[in-house]
Amino acid sequence: MEHQQQIAYQRDMFIEHKQEAIGQFGNRKDVIGAKTTLTRQLGRETNQGRVFTEGLIGIVCSSDNISRAYKQVKRNKGVAGVDNVPVGKFADWFAKEGDELVNQILRGEYLPSAVKSVEIPKPNGGVRQLGIPTVKDRIIQQAISQVLTPIYEQVFSDQSYGFRPNRSAKQAIERASIYVKEGRNVVVDMDMKSFFDEVNHDRLMYRLSQLIHCKPLLMLIRKYLQSGVMIGGLVHQRLKGTPQGSPLSPLLSNIVLDELDKELEKRGHYFVRYADDFSIFVRSQRAGERVKESICSYRTNKLKLKVKEQKSQVCKSSETKFLGYTILDSGMIIIANQSVERLKKKVRELTKRNRGVSFGQVVSELTPVLRGWLNYFHIAKCKSLLFNWTIKKKSCR
């Protein structure tokens, strides 16, 4: 009884802090604008600038935060996990069982379900493994992400653009273009080998513990890292990696790679990173080769992340691609040849005459593909490319 009363008291205290810190921006899209308020309420800064946060697990479990997480997961849609429970049924379930779920989390007794393994084809061949958590676990992970994101936004590198509020691939490409215009037109282009499958759990938890001093929350995150993967009806234990497809995975990947960002900044490099895709910009081939060797060694030995040697290179920016674009020596941004060929292949698949579908269905399937492609590549100089392609298609009729 005394233990339950203590939990109830802690939870009330957490919710009170939450209302002061998060309630001011619960409905705002701009989560960055609230990071200072959150930090003032939940932590204190030392002379070194480190923020020590405690009691975050209560904020994660607060009703308002869970409600926002549910709405976000519902907007994202997605399929059911291993329990086959769809998103739409969570609200009714939580109304009946929510208090017990929250109490289990606060007591450290909650055990996440295994994730469903799904394979999707990669554009350049092979498959990518996705891990689909249950709806309940997706909502809890989203709730964790909503609390941790404003805290980590204060420390993440300015050269990191992937999976962050108010940042985009467009901004990453434009920053890279500036570097090339300044004469840094040689790119150290390194590919990480199955990054999400290779993340070292102990290193990640150490990085988290440097900033987050809430043991129940750290324990819950480790449980999610180690939750099994269901393949062919059997659950396999995961000893490393973070499953792609979970709401928490993007934030955790940025926390892992922020260590690399800080090292590159310390060495004075000009770089751009978007998730696990990053490029370093230098002025000469010789400098690029030296940087490539040094950073490969750092990533392998310090970060415990493998590098795809066959896909890593040092070359002119005009000879490689970054996020589907190519940057010419002048700094002009164009669409990479591989991106154009990929679109052509998709269009050919949708417009085959032997598909046996109506013209209206072809148009309805093709329209979002073309609209999405053009929206993504709208910053590229591609007017003549699209014009010549259109003329060529007409002449083939």
N, C-alpha and C positions, 0 to 999 in steps of 0.2 A: 504494500500500500504506500509506504514511504517513497519507494522508488517511482511509483506511478505519479505521485504528487510532485516529485522533483521534476519528472519529465514534463508534466503539465505546466509547472512554473517556468521551466526553461523555454517551453514552446511559446507561452504568452509573452515572455521577454523578447524572444526572437521576432515574433510577429510585430511587437511594438517598435523594435528597431527597424524592421522591414518597412513598416508604414512610413517611418520617418525618412528612410534612405531610398527605398524603391518606389513607394507610393507616389512620389513626386513625378516619376517618369514612367509609370506602369503602362500608359497608353501611348507613349511617344515612340516614334520609329527611330529617332536619333538616340541610340543607346550610349553613344560616346559622350554626349552632353551631360549625362548623369554620372559619369564615372567618378568625378571629384566628390560629389555628395555621398555616393556609396562608400568611398574610401574613408571619408571623415567619420561616418557613422560606425563602420565596422572594423576599423584598424587604426594604427598609429604609425607614423613614419619616423624612422631613425635618421641619424646623420648621414647614413649611407643611402637613404632613399628607399629602403626596403619597407614593404607594408606587411604587418603581421595581422592576419585576419583570423578571427575565432567566431564560433557560433553560426557559421554559414549554413550548416545543415538545417537549422530551423527556418532560415529564409528560403532555402530550397523547398522545404515542405509546406510553406505557408500557402493558404488557400488561393490567394491572388496569384502567386507565382505558378502554382499548379494549373490554375485556370488559363493563364496566358500560354503556358506550355501546351495544354490540350488544344487550344485554338490554333497554335502554330502547327502542331502535328496534323491536325485536321485539314488545314490549308494545304499542307504538303501531300496529303492523300497517302498513297502507298498501300502495299498489300499487308495482310495479316502475317504475324510471326508463326512460330511453331505451335502456338495454342489455337490458331485459326480464328482468333477473335478480331473482328474488324474495328476500325477507329470509331464508327458510329455507336458502338455499344459501351464504350468506356464511361461515358457520363452517367449512365444508369448504374453501372457497376460501382463507380466511385462513390455515388450517393449512398450506397449501402455499405461498402467495404473500405471507403477512403480513410476513415479514422484508424482502422487497424493497420492499413498499409503505412500510413504516416508514423504510427507508433513503432512498427517494425523497423522502419528506416532510422528513427531517432534512437532506438535501442541497439542499433547495429546488427539486427537479426535478419534483415531482408536479404534474400538470395535472388539475384537476377536469373531469368530463364535463359536457356541456350538460344543462340541466334540461328536463323535459318540461312543456310548457304545457298547463294544463287550465282550462277555464272552468266556474264554478259559478254558478248564479243567486243574486242578492241578494234578500233578503226584500221589499225595497221597489222591485224592478225593476232591470234591468241585470244585468251579470255581473261576477264578481270573478275576476281572473287568478291562478291558483295555479301555482307552479313546483315540480315534483316531481323532486328530485335522485335519482340512482341510490342504491341501498342502501349501496354503499361510501361515497359522499359524505355520505349522511345519518349514517352512523356516525362518520365523521371530524368532521363538524360537531357532532354530539352530544358527542363527546369534547372538542372545543374549548369548547363551552358549559359542560361540567361543571367545567372548570378555571377559566374566566373568571368564572362566576356568583358563586362565593364572594368573589372579589376586588371585583367591582362592587357586590355587596350592601352593602358598607361605605360606599359613596358615594352610592347612589341615594337619592332623596327619600323621605321618609316619606309623602308624599301620592300616591305612585305605587303602583298595586296590580296592574296587569296583568302576567301571565306572570312572576311572582316567587314564590319559595318561601314557603309559609305565608301567602300573601295571596290575596284573592279579591274577586270582584265584590260579594259581600255586605258585606265590610268597607268597600269604596268607597262603597256606598249609605248605609251607616250613618254614615260620616264626613260625607257630604253632608247627611244628615238633621240632624246636630248643628249644622252651619253655619246651616241654615234655621231651626232652633229658636232660635238666638241672634239672629235678626232679619235675617240675610243671605239674604233670600228672593227676591232678584233674581239671575238667572243669566245670565252671559255664556257663551252656548252657541255654540262655533265648530267647524265641520266642516273637517277637512283634506281637500284634494283629492288622492285617490289617493296617500295618504301613502307606502305601500310602493313605489310606482312612482316617487316623486319624490326619494327620499333621495339627497343629494349624496355621491358616493363620497369625494371629497377631504376634505370636512368630517368625514365619519365616520372616515376613517383618521387625521385629525389628532386627533380626540377619543380614539381608541384609543391613539395614540402618547403621549398625555399621561400615561397610566397604565401602559401595557404597553411595556416596553423589550426585547422579544424580536423582533428583526427577522425571523427565519424565520417566526414565527407571524403577524406582521403581513402579510408577503408572501403567506402562504397564505390569510389572510382576504380580502385584496384579490383574489386569484385567484378566490375563490368569489363575490365581488361582481361580477366582470367575466365570469364564465363565461357562455357563450351560452345562449339559449333556443331550443329546437326547436319550431317552429310549421310545421305542414304538411310535415314532412320536411326543412325547411331550418333551419339554425342562424343565429340573429340575435344579433349582439353587443349586450351590455347596457352602456350608458354611465352609467346612474344607476339607483337603486332597489335594493331587496333583495327577492328572490322570496318571497312568502308560501307557506308550506308546508315550508320548510326548518327543521331544528332550531335553527339559529343565528339565524334571522330575528327571533324575539321579543326575544332579548337585544340584538341590534344596534339594533332599533327603540327599546328603552329607553335605550340609550346615546345615540342621537341626541336623543331627547326629554328626556333628563335635563338638557340644556343649557337647555331651556325651563323645566323645573321649577326649576332654580337661579335663573333670572331672575325667575320669579314669586315665589319665596321672598325674593329680595333686595328686591323691590318691596313685600313685606308682604301679598301677596294670599292669600286663602283659596280653595283650589282642590282638586280631586280629579281624578286622571288614571288611566284604565285603558287601556293601550296608546295608540292615537291618539285616543281618545275622552276629552275632558276638559271640565270646567266650572269657571268662576270664580264665586264667590258674593260679592255686594256688597249694600249696603243700599238703594240707590236706582237708578232708571232712568238718571238723569243720570250717576252714577258708572259704571254699566255701559257706557254708550255711550262714555265716555272710555277705559275700560279696553279695550274691544273695539277701538277705533281704534289704540290704542298697541300692543297685543299683535299685531294683524294686521300692523302695520308691522314689528315685530320679527321675526315668523316669516317674512315674505316677504323682507326685506332681509338679515337676519342668518343665519337658519337655512336660507334658500333653499327654504322649503316653501310651497306654494300654499294658499290658503284658499278654500273654497266660499262665496262671498258670499251666494248665494241660500239657503243652508242655515244660515248663521250669524245669530244673533239675540240680542237682549237682552230678556228677558221674566221674568215671575214663574215660580218653580220649578214651580208648579201647572199651567203652560201648556206645559211641554216635557217631554221624557223623557230619562233618563240610564240607560244599560244596561238598557233595557226597563221601567224603573220611572218613576213620577212621585212627586214629594215635595210634599205640600200645605204651605200656609203655616204650619200648626201643627207641621210636621215629620213628620207621619204619612206612611208609605210605602205607596203603593198601586201596583197594576199599571197600566202605561200602556195607554191605549185601543188603540194600535197593536198591542201585544203580545197583547191579548185577541182582536182581529180576526184576527191572524195564526194563532192557535190554532184559532179557529172555521173558518177556511178550510182548515186542515190536516185537521181532523176531518171536515169535509164531503167532502173528497177521499177520505178513507179509508173513509167509510161510505156512499158512493154505492151505490144498489141495483143499478145496471147495470154494476158492476165485474166481475161474473161470478166472484167468489171466495166461498169458504165463510165462514160466520159465525165459525168458529174462527180462520181466517186474519185476518179483520178485527180480532178481539180481540187476536191476537198482535201485529199491527202497531200497533194503537192504544194498547196498554198502555204500551210504553216511551215513546211520545210524551207521554202524560198524566203518567206518573211523572216523566220528566225535566223537564217544564214546571212541575209542582208543586214538585219539589225545588229548582228555581232560584228560584221566586217565593215560597218558603215564609215569607220575612220580611215579606211585604206583608200589609196588612189587607185580606183579600179574601173573608172568610167569606160575607158577604151577596151579593157578586158571584157566587160559585160557586153559592150556594143558589138565587138567582133564575134563574140560567142553567139549573140542573137542572130547576126547576119549569117553566120555559118549554119546555124540550125535551120533558118529559113531556106537557104540554098539547097539543103539536103532533102527537102520535102518533095 
